[in-house]
Amino acid sequence: MELLQDQGLDGLANLEERIHRAVELVARLRADLDSAVAARDAAGRETEAAQERVTALTREVEALRAERQHVRGRVEKLLAQIDSLGAA
């Protein structure tokens, strides 16, 4: 009878240990999940900021190109006027 009780206690202790390990594993997995979610959210914010910066830089490049075209046109007019002075 005592042997059965010892086996039953050993089995119960084994079960308790397995449950304890399972609880620890679940806690670690939840912490890992929380970390992964935080990293994902941070990456999303960084991506959004980078996209906004790309949009702003694209607008700036377009404005600079338009300004360059305008300056080029003015310089060409000036050169044409200088050429007309030399031809006269």
C-alpha positions in Angstrom: 0.0 0.0 0.0 2.8 2.3 0.9 4.5 1.7 -2.5 1.3 2.7 -4.3 1.2 5.9 -2.2 4.8 6.6 -3.0 4.2 6.1 -6.7 1.1 8.2 -6.5 3.0 11.0 -4.8 5.9 10.7 -7.3 3.4 10.9 -10.1 1.7 13.9 -8.5 5.1 15.6 -8.0 6.0 14.9 -11.6 2.7 16.4 -12.8 3.2 19.4 -10.6 6.7 19.9 -12.1 5.4 19.6 -15.6 2.6 22.1 -14.9 5.1 24.5 -13.4 7.4 24.2 -16.5 4.4 24.8 -18.7 3.4 27.9 -16.8 6.9 29.2 -17.0 7.0 28.5 -20.8 3.7 30.3 -21.3 5.0 33.3 -19.4 8.2 33.4 -21.5 6.2 33.1 -24.7 3.9 35.9 -23.7 6.9 38.1 -22.9 8.4 37.2 -26.2 5.1 38.0 -28.0 4.9 41.4 -26.2 8.5 42.1 -27.3 7.8 41.1 -30.9 4.6 43.3 -31.0 6.5 46.3 -29.6 9.3 45.8 -32.2 6.7 45.5 -34.9 5.0 48.7 -33.8 8.3 50.5 -33.6 9.2 49.3 -37.1 5.8 50.5 -38.4 6.4 53.9 -36.9 9.8 54.1 -38.4 8.5 53.0 -41.8 5.8 55.7 -41.7 8.3 58.4 -40.7 10.6 57.2 -43.6 7.7 57.3 -46.0 6.8 60.8 -45.0 10.4 61.9 -45.4 10.5 60.3 -48.9 7.4 62.2 -49.8 8.9 65.5 -48.5 12.2 64.9 -50.4 10.3 64.0 -53.6 8.4 67.3 -53.4 11.7 69.1 -52.8 13.4 67.5 -55.8 10.4 68.4 -58.0 10.5 72.0 -56.8 14.3 72.2 -57.4 13.8 70.8 -60.9 11.2 73.3 -61.7 13.4 76.1 -60.3 16.3 74.8 -62.4 14.1 74.9 -65.6 13.1 78.4 -64.7 16.7 79.6 -64.2 17.7 77.8 -67.4 15.1 79.7 -69.4 16.2 83.0 -67.9 19.9 82.3 -68.7 19.0 81.3 -72.3 17.1 84.6 -72.7 20.1 86.5 -71.4 22.4 84.6 -73.7 20.1 85.3 -76.7 20.2 89.0 -75.8 24.0 89.0 -75.6 24.1 87.2 -79.0 21.8 89.8 -80.5 24.2 92.5 -79.3 27.1 90.9 -81.0 25.2 90.4 -84.2 24.1 94.0 -84.4 
